[in-house]
């Protein structure tokens, strides 16, 4: 809410959430519960208090495709999706979408879908990281073996 009031930068909000350890999802649940109590949940997803706040399906698709994600582990699963314009905090039962100057709760069915999206993005990123790590390890081994083979043996 401090970001919404202009008291802190968006990155400070994201940084505070990212620093919550993966096994402490209960902290994220508390933040989410507090946000959902403060935010108007009656208006449809995408409606807002300022002009241009309504986002059509193609804009949402682009926003979600550009998201970075963070997930907290069982038993207190929660997720954070950070897009170019929105910050989404979600668990399997409730969620809130925060934009500069506007915030909306999401219906339970949407919260579940967003949580699955968040977990999918995290798993995909982990797979890419593992593949890149293996490629770097392979390059290091190849470069080491090549350089060692070029050394003249000592007799």
Order of alpha helices (4+ residues) and beta strands (2+ residues): alpha-alpha-alpha-beta-beta-beta-beta-beta-alpha
